[in-house]
């Protein structure tokens, strides 16, 4: 059994308050290999519906490619100044083949037969492939990448690293530059990751959230 | 400036490995008030595109209501046995009024005028309201709740609490039972939260993830 080694609530909340959408990164500070490896592992540990992981995470460190992505991102400087840029991409159209890949992997990891997983396979295909049209499947896969992004943003903040999640970019251009389309993926959101510049004025601005009683309801 | 008090990478990854989609909760164990308050605060701290927070989180503890939700959830026992049940709901149709509410709140929290925020308002309306059709706005809001769910799952795991994220339920019935429709929201996903039963066989199963090189690409 894996050990449970929780953090204090105050430390969790402290880091979630500490994080903000970093607009100015310090271009001279790079995330060290150990920390980055941990963040990639956190990415792979994201939950997804049915465990299907209908996503790809493209880690862009090549500055030539980031320069090409810049005009497709309305020139936002985080694209080139952050230590790492992660593109969250979703399966363009989930098919039975995706379900079969997950079933095969489940059989392998858990040491069971594919045949024993037939009811699980049928429920995934029934609920996520057959019951949805192409647009719904695409929206569903995009929503799963949201779960991965939320998990990643929390993980980054917990490690004391800065990030800027972004939707302001042109997915068709990203898909073209990164060759995502031919692999059956489409870009959904970005996350620039690195360390804030000491001069970023956004760091000192109060976090804007609705009052708690506007978003949380108890019944 | 808020202090940065990160956790070690090994502790973060330990908790992300420790978490699993809990199928059997211990119905006698309730989350204490201090821990639950922290988790609600973590919910409100979720990032969202443009900061718009197009969501509502319904915390269901009333056992009579949970009994009504059970048949709308294919009878999954987590609905009634977990300590808390959170329904993640998305704005059914984001409008200019939602943007204005966020602009008003930003002005209030940051001590600036609404007029000074006019360019920000215009960019939000242009990018998220006017440029999308109703179905796209709905999918966008649902994706934002994915970010909140991912942030919440990581937060719950960091505090050593168990959770089961769920999409297997009937949103129209949830919307009806919880009165979400008339408030402009629709249910998107659920998260049962509490403590695992010592006998849950799922706790000991190896976590199924694709090999890292199938989901993470470097360029």
Interface residues (C-beta under 8 A of the other chain):
Chain A: X1 X2 X3 X4 X5 X6 X7 X9 X10 X11 X12 X13 X14 X15 X16 X17 X18 X19 X21 X34 X35 X38 X40 X41 X42 X43 X44 X45 X46 X47 X49 X50 X51 X53 X55 X56 X57 X58 X59 X60 X61 X62 X65 X101 X102 X105 X106 X109 X110 X127 X135 X139 X142 X143 X144 X145 X146 X147 X148 X149 X150 X151 X152 X153 X154 X155 X158 X159 X160 X161 X165 X167 X168 X178 X188 X189 X203 X204 X205 X206 X207 X208 X209 X210 X212 X215 X216 X217 X218 X219
Chain B: X1 X2 X3 X4 X5 X6 X7 X9 X10 X11 X12 X13 X14 X15 X16 X17 X18 X19 X21 X34 X35 X38 X40 X41 X42 X43 X44 X45 X46 X47 X49 X50 X51 X53 X55 X56 X57 X58 X59 X60 X61 X62 X65 X101 X102 X105 X106 X109 X110 X127 X135 X139 X142 X143 X144 X145 X146 X147 X148 X149 X150 X151 X152 X153 X154 X155 X158 X159 X160 X161 X165 X167 X168 X178 X188 X189 X203 X204 X205 X206 X207 X208 X209 X210 X212 X215 X216 X217 X218 X219
